[in-house]
Amino acid sequence: MHDSIEGAPMETTLTVRLSERESAALKKLSKATGKSRSEIVREAIRNETFRARLTSLRAKLLPRARAAGWLTEDDIFREMS
């Protein structure tokens, strides 16, 4: 079996306990999107991993941006223009 987005073989099975409400929401989302419950969960993990990486990068870069005088997006656009 292959992940439809990444193309990598599936190697791990994870069992997740969901509340009745979470399970119903996942089933409803699956039906509405035409995606399997597994694909929705994999997508959520990828999204959260990406979000965590962005947060980490922001924490590292924010002091440098402030030191350069970049406090807003307008500051960055002004310097790049």
C-alpha positions in Angstrom: 0.0 0.0 0.0 1.3 3.5 -0.8 0.5 6.9 0.6 -1.4 8.7 -2.2 0.4 12.0 -1.7 3.9 11.1 -0.8 4.2 7.9 -2.7 6.1 6.2 0.1 5.1 2.7 1.3 3.1 2.5 4.5 5.1 1.0 7.3 3.3 1.7 10.5 -0.1 1.2 11.9 -1.3 3.4 14.6 -4.4 2.9 16.8 -6.0 6.1 18.0 -8.8 6.3 20.6 -11.4 8.8 19.7 -14.4 10.1 21.6 -17.8 9.4 20.0 -17.9 13.1 18.9 -14.5 12.9 17.3 -15.3 9.7 15.6 -18.6 11.0 14.2 -16.8 14.2 13.0 -14.2 12.1 11.3 -16.8 9.9 9.6 -18.7 13.0 8.5 -15.6 14.7 7.1 -14.6 11.4 5.3 -18.0 11.2 3.7 -18.0 14.9 2.7 -14.5 14.9 1.2 -14.4 11.4 -0.3 -11.2 10.8 1.6 -10.6 7.8 3.8 -10.4 8.3 7.6 -6.8 7.3 7.4 -6.0 9.8 4.7 -7.7 12.6 6.8 -5.6 11.6 9.8 -2.4 11.5 7.8 -3.1 14.9 6.3 -3.8 16.3 9.7 -0.4 15.0 11.0 1.4 16.5 8.0 -0.4 19.8 8.5 0.4 19.9 12.2 4.1 18.9 11.5 4.3 21.7 9.0 2.7 24.2 11.4 5.2 23.1 14.2 8.1 23.6 11.9 6.9 27.1 10.9 6.5 28.0 14.6 10.0 26.8 15.4 11.5 28.7 12.4 9.6 31.8 13.5 11.0 31.6 17.0 14.5 31.4 15.6 14.1 34.1 13.0 12.0 36.7 15.0 15.0 38.0 17.0 17.0 38.5 13.7 14.1 40.2 12.0 13.6 42.6 15.0 17.4 43.3 15.0 17.1 44.2 11.3 14.2 46.5 12.1 11.5 44.3 10.6 8.5 44.6 12.9 5.7 44.2 10.3 5.2 42.8 6.8 5.3 46.4 5.5 8.9 46.7 6.8 9.9 43.7 4.9 8.1 44.7 1.7 9.6 48.2 1.9 13.1 46.8 2.2 12.6 44.3 -0.6 11.1 46.8 -3.0 
